[in-house]
Amino acid sequence: MHLLKLNSYLPRMAGMAVIMAALSMLILPMAQAQDSKADALEQRIESMEAEIKRLKEEADVRKKLTPTESEQEEAETEALFAAGREYATLKKHTLGVEYRFNYAYNSYDIISQAVSVEEQVDHTLTNTIFAEYGLRDNLAVNMSLPIVYKYDRLGQSDEDSVTDLGDLSLGVTYQPFKSSDTFPTTLFFGNLTLPSGRSPYEINVDNDISTGNGAWAATLGASFSKTQDPVVLFGSLFTTYYLPIKDLNQNRGSDILREVELGSSVAASVGFAFSLSYTVSMNISYAYTYTFENDYEWAYGGTSSSGTATHSTFSLGTGWRISPKTSVSVKLTVGLTSNDSDFAFSCRIPFNFDLSKKEE
């Protein structure tokens, strides 16, 4: 009886075994596929995490290489200083001392006789000590004292040279309002020039060489600068007035010069500067000056006047920061008219000292 019941269950058990085997054959591939998908997803996540890490590291490096806002402003200031001292002013209680060197070369022909033409060559080397002190963040006073060496040669035999002081200059720079995104940075400046050098109206014109203008002079002007990334635009306007030179007694050929009134001048310049790196900048500028006629009073010949004169120059300069507190600026200037030097080379080395702690 029990054998009969067992025999009846065997077919059912065999069928269930077949079903279980079939289900296992279906479920196992599905589980394996899910595991494979999970592995692939995990690999993709790891790859994305590695890519995010790489991008973050690159961003950190780029951030370190990108100059900060203060560094950018400092680089712009350095570029303006390389273009000219009149485009930036010192901070309060800061003393700026600057050494300037300038070499100018000029040559032209002189007809000494009816059939003789000789070349006149002038070499002028000027060493200047410039000092500026910031009374406030927007107000500074300055002084410059030049020492001039001149060498003149006419033809192959006639030559002369002189070394003496040039004309002393006292000045002030004032920034009336802070710069903004709308208006350019504006600086007003004034200079008073003292005739401390050898006057061209008091020397022996046949044997001596002058090292100054011989007249008191006052200069008033304004400079403008504005950042237009990636360059800094700058320009200036100024005028110079000369006081009459009186009580002269200079022999000029067959007459005696008694008084000179130099013509006033108006000038303008424009240019742009840009930073090649945090340590190197370049600047390009053009300057134009118009000088009114000079008036001369003679002992026997009454009065006479010269014609007006025009000066025009083109300059190319660069600045190098050689240390955190020291930079060197050089400039090459080419004269575009017969009234200008053929070319001039200048070099400026400024040093700034913070005196705020000492004064406190």
BAMARFI-749028 format. One record per residue: residue in three letters; x, z, y of N, C-alpha, C, O in turn. Coordinates in steps of 0.05 Angstrom, whole numbers, plus 5000, padded with zeros to 4 digits. Atoms other than C-alpha are relative to their C-alpha. Layout:
// BAMARFI-749028
ALAXZYXZYXZYXZY;...
***
This chain:
// BAMARFI-749028
MET501750004976500050005000501850005025501449845043;HIS498149994978505650195046501649755002502249665024;LEU498550255000509349565026498449785013499449615027;LEU501750204988503449155046499950025031500149825045;LYS500049964971503149465116502749925012502749805034;LEU497450084990510649365125500349705002501449595021;ASN499850295000510148645107498349885022499049675033;SER501750114978504648545158501350045027500849895046;TYR498749954974509048845214502549825004503349785026;LEU497550164998515148415199499749755018501449705034;PRO500350244982512447775231499850085029500949945046;ARG500349914972510548155294502750085011503450015034;MET497449914990517448475299501949775004503449765023;ALA498350234997520847815289499349855025501049755040;GLY500950144975516647505345500950145025501850025044;MET499149854977518348065392503049975004503949965027;ALA497150044998525647985376500749735013502549715030;VAL499550264988525247255393499450005030500849885046;ILE500849984972521647415458502250145016502950065038;MET497949854986526947935477502549835003503849845024;ALA497750174999532447445461499749795022501549735037;ALA500550214980529146915504500250125029501250005047;LEU499949874973528247405562502850065008503650035031;SER497249944993535447625558501549755008503349765025;MET498750254993537646895560499249915029500849795042;LEU500950074973533546805624501050205021501950115043;ILE499349804980535247465659503050005005503950045028;LEU497149994997542847445645501149805020502749875037;PRO499050194980544146795684499250075028500750045047;MET501049934973539847045741501750235011502450235035;ALA498349774991543847695745502849915007504049995027;GLN497450104994550347315741500049845027501949865042;ALA500250164974548046845798499850195024501150145044;GLN500249814979546147445840502750135006503450175029;ASP497349884996552947765828501849805014503449885032;SER498450214987556247105848499449975029501149955046;LYS500850024972552147065911501050255016501850225039;ALA499049764987553947785928503049995006503950075027;ASP497150034996561347635918500649815023502349865040;ALA499650194979560847025962499350115028500750065047;LEU500849874975557147416016502050205009502650225033;GLU497949804993562347966014502549865010503749965029;GLN497750144991567847456021499649895028501449895045;ARG500650104974564447146081500150225021501150185043;ILE499949774981563547826114502950085006503650135029;GLU497149934996570947976103501349795017503049865034;SER498850224984572747296132499250035029500849995048;MET501049964973568347426193501450245013502150225037;GLU498749764989571348116203502949935008503950035028;ALA497250084994578447816200500149825025501849855042;GLU500150174977576447286251499450155025500650105046;ILE500749834977573347806298502550165008503050195032;LYS497649844995579748226292502049825014503349915033;ARG498050184988584047616309499249935029500949945047;LEU500950064973579747436370500350245018501050205042;LYS499749764984579948146394502950045008503550115031;GLU497149974994587548166389500849795021502349855039;GLU499450204981587947506427498950085028500250035048;ALA501249914974583247786481501750225013502050225037;ASP498449784989587548406488502649895011503549975033;VAL497550134989593847976496499449855025501049875045;ARG500750154976590347526546499550195024500150135046;LYS500649804980587948136584502650115012502850165036;LYS497549894991595048406588501549795017502849865036;LEU498650214985597747736612498649935026499949845045;THR501450074976592247636664500550215022500150445017;PRO499449814979594247946731497550145010495450035011;THR502249854989589848496759499449915028500949755040;GLU500750074973586348436825502150085020502849935039;SER497949914982591748846860502549834997503849765017;GLU497650175004597248426828499549725012501449615023;GLN500650264988593647786850500350025030501449835043;GLU499849974971593148046922503050035008503849925028;GLU497149974994600548246920501449734998503249675014;ALA498850265003602447556895499349825024501049675034;GLU500850154977598447236952501550095025502349925041;THR498549894978601747697002502949904999504049835020;GLU497350105003608547506975500249705007502249625020;ALA500050294994606846766981499849965030501149785041;LEU500350034971604746867054502650105014503549985033;PHE497549904989611047277069502249784998503849755016;ALA498150225003615146697041499549785020501449645029;ALA500750214980611446217088500750085028501649925044;GLY499449904973612446657150499250285003497250374992;ARG500649724996612647367173497550045016496350265014;GLU502349964982606947247222497349994985495250034997;TYR502550025015601847167166499350264984497350264970;ALA500549755014602147887139501250225016503250195030;THR498949774985603248577168500550234980499450234958;LEU499349785017606049217140497950225000496350245019;LYS501749775001602249827118501150235018503450225026;LYS499349784983602350477158502550154989502750194965;HIS497649855006609050847159501849854981503349974965;THR498250175016612650267125502049875019501349745039;LEU497950134984619350027153501049764984501849784961;GLY499150255012621149307139502649915014502549875038;VAL497550114989628349067149500649744986500549724961;GLU499750275012629748337139502649875011503149875035;TYR497750164992636147927140499149714999498049614979;ARG500750294999635247207162502549845006504249915023;PHE497850194995640146637159498849735005497049644990;ASN501050274994638845957190502449825008504149895024;TYR498050214994643245337192498549755009496749654995;ALA501350244989641244747235502249795006504349865016;TYR498150224996644744077239498649785017496349715012;ASN501150214983643743557293502249815008504549895014;SER498050204992647342907309498649785016496349715011;TYR501150224984646342367361502449865014504649975014;ASP497950164987650341837398500050035030497950055042;ILE499649984971653141907468501749775010503949714999;ILE498450224988655541317511501850135021501050205043;SER498149874981661841597543501249805019501949875042;GLN499150224982664140927572498349764995496549764978;ALA501750245002661340237580500149884972498149764963;VAL499750125026663940017512500650204978501450134956;SER499349795019664940687477497650174994496350285012;VAL502249845010659741047436501150214981502350144961;GLU499049785017661441727406497750164989495650195001;GLU502049845013657642157358500250295007502450415005;GLN500149724994655642847381498750154975496550084967;VAL500949865023654943337322499850305007501850415017;ASP500449724994652044037330499450154974497650074959;HIS500649825023652344587277499350275012500850385028;THR500949734990648545237291499450184976497650124960;LEU500449805020648945837245499050265013500450365031;THR501249764987644446427263499550214979498150174959;ASN500549765017644647107229498350195016499150285038;THR501949834986638747537249499250254984498750234960;ILE501049755011636948257235497250055012496950085036;PHE502749974992629448347238499050274989499450334966;ALA501149745008626049037236497150025009496449945031;GLU502849974994618649187233499050274990499850364968;TYR501149745008614849847230497050015003495949935024;GLY502949994999607549957213499050265012499350485000;LEU501249764988604350437262497450074987496750314984;ARG502549965015597650347227500049784978501749614977;ASP500250215020595249927169499549725012499949524999;ASN500650264987593249387219501649965026501049785041;LEU498450024976598449487274502950054994503650264982;ALA497249975006605949387271501649895024500749725039;VAL498150094979611749307321502549904987503249994965;ASN497650125012618048907309502149945021501549935045;MET497850074983624748727337501949814985502249854960;SER498150185014629748167321502449965019502149925043;LEU497550044985637048107342501649794986502649844964;PRO498450225013640647447327502950005010503550075032;ILE497250054994648047317324500549704994500149624971;VAL499950295002649446577336502949905000504649995015;TYR497550155000655346147317499349715004497749604989;LYS500550284995655545447345502749855000504749945010;TYR497650185001660444887332499049725008497349604995;ASP500750274990659944237372502549824999504749915005;ARG497850205001664143617362499149745012496949645005;LEU500550264987664342987405502249814991504549854999;GLY498050195010667842407372501750134979500850274962;GLN498149895019674042577333501950215011503550334996;SER498049834988677942997382498850235016500050455017;ASP501149804982673443397429498150184984496150094974;GLU501749815015670644017395500250285013502150345027;ASP500149744988668644717415498150174982496450074968;SER501649825016665545337383499650265015501250325033;VAL500649754987662546007403498650184981497050094964;THR501549805016660146647370499150225020500850345033;ASP501049804981655647107411497150084992496049964974;LEU502849925005648947457413498149785009498749635027;GLY502150174992642647057417498050165017498750375027;ASP502049874984636247247454498550214983497450154962;LEU501449785013633347927434497049965003496149885024;SER502950034999625947927417498650264991499550394971;LEU501649775007620848497416497149904996496149745012;GLY502750115006613948387385498150214989498950434982;VAL502149835011607448687361498149824985497649594993;THR501950145017602548467307497550174996497850414989;TYR502549855001595248677305497949854984497449614990;GLN502250115015589648547255497450145009497050375001;PRO502249864988583148697292497850074980496350274984;PHE502149945019578448667232501049924972502849764969;LYS499250055027578948667157499149724991497249615001;SER500650275011578948017118497550024983496950234972;SER502550015016572547807082499949734986501749564990;ASP500350255014570147257037499149775018499549545011;THR501050204982567146897096502149915020502549675024;PHE498250064978572346937151502950034990503550204973;PRO497149975009579946837143501250255012500250365031;THR498449784990584947387153501249925026502749715027;THR499150084973586647377227501950215011501250455011;LEU498049834988592847677259500649905028501149665031;PHE499150064973594347687333502850115004503450334996;PHE497249914996601647727354500949925028500049735040;GLY498850044974605647767418503050064998503850254985;ASN497149965000613147717431501049985028500149815044;LEU498650014975617547857491502949944994504250104980;THR497250085005624247497491501750065024501049985046;LEU498249924979629947777532502449815000503449744978;PRO497850194999635547307556502750144995504450165014;SER497549855006641147697521502249814991504649894990;GLY497950195008644847077497501249865023500549905046;ARG498650164980649346607535498049805012497049624997;SER501950184987644946247585501249725004503549695012;PRO498950274995645645487588500249935030501349725037;TYR499950064971644845537664502050185015502150185039;GLU497949834988650546027675502849954989504850064999;ILE497450075012656145737632501249765014500049635030;ASN498650254991661245207649499149784980499949784957;VAL501250205018657644607621502149814988501649684968;ASP498050175011664244237610501650134977502749994961;ASN498349875020667544767566498650204983499550264961;ASP501349785014662545297543497449904986496449694991;ILE502450065015656645307495498150245003499050475002;SER502049794997650245707504499050094973499249944953;THR501149895025647146157451497150105005495950224987;GLY502749914994640446297486498649815018499749615026;ASN501550174982635046007530500550075029500049905047;GLY499449924972637046397592497750095016497950145040;ALA502449924985629946597610498450214985498550224961;TRP501949825012625047157599497649834990496749655004;ALA502250165011619446897555498050184986498750384974;ALA502249855012612647157531498549804982497749594991;THR501550165020609146887469497550144991497750384984;LEU502549895010601947007450498849804980498849564985;GLY501250195020598546727388498450154979498050394980;ALA501649895022594346827326500649844975501249604976;SER499650135026595346667253497650054982496250254985;PHE502449995017590046537200500849934972502549764967;SER499550065028590146547125497550064984496050244990;LYS502449975017584846477071500749904972501949694969;THR499550085028585146446995497849814991495449874993;GLN501750195013582145836964501249934973502849744970;ASP498650015026584045926891500349714991498349574989;PRO497649845005589145716869502050015023504350105018;VAL498150014978592345636938499150195022496850285023;VAL500649854976592746047002500549825024502849735029;LEU499850174977591345647065500950175024500050405026;PHE499149854976594845867130500549815023500949575020;GLY499550154976595745647201500450195023499850435021;SER499649834976597545897270499849845025500249595025;LEU500150114973596545757344501450195019500850435018;PHE498749824981600946027399501049855024501449605023;THR498950124976603545897469502250185011502250425006;THR497749864989609946097504500349935030500249705038;TYR499750034971610946207579502750115008503550334998;TYR497449924991617746257613499950085029498749945046;LEU499749924972619246637677502249825013504149745000;PRO498050164987623146237729502750135000502950385001;ILE497249905000630746307728501049945028501449715036;LYS499250034972633046437800502850095004504250194987;ASP497349914990639446567839502249894982504150034975;LEU497950135016643546067799502149885018501649835042;ASN497850134984650145767822501749844980504149884978;GLN498650165021651945267767500649725010498949585020;ASN499150274992655944647782499049804979499649834955;ARG501050225017652644027753500749745014499249635030;GLY499150244987656643427773500650045029502250215037;SER499649984971656343337848498050195014498050205039;ASP502049824988650743847859500250274987501650314967;ILE500049735010649444577847497150084993495350055009;LEU502749935009643544827806499450285010500950475006;ARG500749744988639845397842497750144984497750384983;GLU502349875013633345507803498949814978498949574981;VAL501150155022630145287737497350134993497250384990;GLU502549905010622945357716499349844974498449614975;LEU500550135026622245197642497049954995495450135002;GLY502950065005615744867621498950174977500250214957;SER501449855021610845267580499649814976499849574978;SER500450165024609445037509497650114984496950344986;VAL502249935018603545037461500749894973501949674970;ALA499150085027604544997386497850074980496250254984;ALA501949955022600544967322501549934974503249764973;SER498950055026602344987249497850034979495950174983;VAL501949985021598544897184501449954974503449804973;GLY498750035026600244937111498550144978496350254982;PHE501249855022598645227043502350104982504449994981;ALA498249875018602145676993498650054973496250094973;PHE501149955026601145776919502150144982504550094985;SER498249855018604046226865500349854974498349794960;LEU499550135026607345876806500050214978499350144955;SER500149775019607946556771500050255017499850245041;TYR500049754986608147286788502550045017502550205035;THR497449974986615347206813500849765017502749795033;VAL499250244986615546506842497649885015495449865004;SER502150124984611546186898501249765016503749755019;MET499150234984611945536939498149985024495850065023;ASN501650054977609445347008500949745014503249665013;ILE499650254986608744707048498650035027496350115028;SER501249974974607544687123500949785019502949655015;TYR499450194978607444247185499750145026497750295030;ALA500149874974608844477256500249795022501749605020;TYR500050184977607544137323500250175025498850375028;THR499749874975609844357392500049805023501449605021;TYR500050164976608344057460501150165023500050385029;THR498749864978612844267518499649855026500149615028;PHE500450134974611044137590502749975015504750085006;GLU497550074987616243887639501450245013500150435022;ASN498449804986621944307668500449915029500649685035;ASP499550054972622944367743502750125008503350355001;TYR497449914991629844417775500249995030499249805043;GLU499550004971631844607845503050005005504550164994;TRP497150054995638544367872500750085028499050105046;ALA499149924973642744587930499949785020499349825043;TYR499950234981643243887960498049794993497249635010;GLY501750225008638643437920497150074999495549914987;GLY502849945001632043787929499150104973500450274961;THR501149925026627843857866499849754982499649534991;SER500450225020627243447803498550124976498350364972;SER501549915023623243477739500849834976501549604978;SER499550145025624343287667497349904989495249984999;GLY502550095013619342947623499050214980500550404973;THR501049825021614943297573501449944973502649724970;ALA498650035025617543387502498150074977496450254980;THR501649955024614443377433501850064977503849924972;HIS498549925024617143727371498150004976495850084978;SER501650035024614643597301501850044976503949904973;THR498449945023617343877236498350024975496050094976;PHE501249975026615743877162501750194984504250164983;SER498549805014617744467118499150034971496750004965;LEU500549955028618244597044501550264993503950274995;GLY498749745006619645317021499150114974497250024961;THR500649865025619645766961500850295003502550365019;GLY499449725000619846506948500550104971499050024953;TRP499449895026622946886889500050315002501250425020;ARG500049715002621547616872502350074980502050024956;ILE497749935017628247876846499950284990501450364972;SER500549735009625948596839497350095010496149955026;PRO502749914991619448996848499950045030497750025042;LYS500149954971621449136921501649805016501749825041;THR498350194986625948546939499349714992498849654968;SER500550285005624647806946501849835018502849935038;VAL498450194984628347196973498349765006497049644988;SER501550234991625146647013501949795012503549865029;VAL498450214989628445977028498249775009496149734998;LYS501650214989625945397068501749775011503849825023;LEU498750244989628144687085498149875020495849815013;THR501650114979625644407150501349745010503749725015;VAL499050274992626243667170498749945027496349955030;GLY501050084974625643447242498849725000500049544988;LEU501350255000620842877254500249855027499349625029;THR499750134974622542717327503050035008504550184996;SER497249994990629042617366500650265014503050325019;ASN499649744988628043297399500650224981501350444989;ASP499749805021628643667333502749964987504049754988;SER497650025017634643827290499549804977497249774968;ASP500350185023635943317235498850154976496950054964;PHE501149835021634743867185500950295005502950345019;ALA499249724998635044627181499450134973497450074960;PHE500349855024635845097123499950305007501750395022;SER500349714993633545827127499650164975498650074954;CYS500249815022633846427081499250275011500250365032;ARG500949744991630247097088500050194976499150134954;ILE499949795021631447737048498850255012500250395028;PRO501249764988626548297065500350254982500550234957;PHE499949745014627049037046497950185014498050215038;ASN502049824990621149517054500550284991501250334967;PHE499649725006621650267057497550165008496650145030;ASP502349834995615850757051500950265012502250424999;LEU499249764986616851307103497750215003498150415017;SER502349824997610051647096500650284989499850475002;LYS499449745011612652217052502050155018501850395021;LYS498049874983618552347098498850105025499550315035;GLU501249924975614152377159498050234996497650395014;GLU501849775005609252857126501550264998500450474993;
***
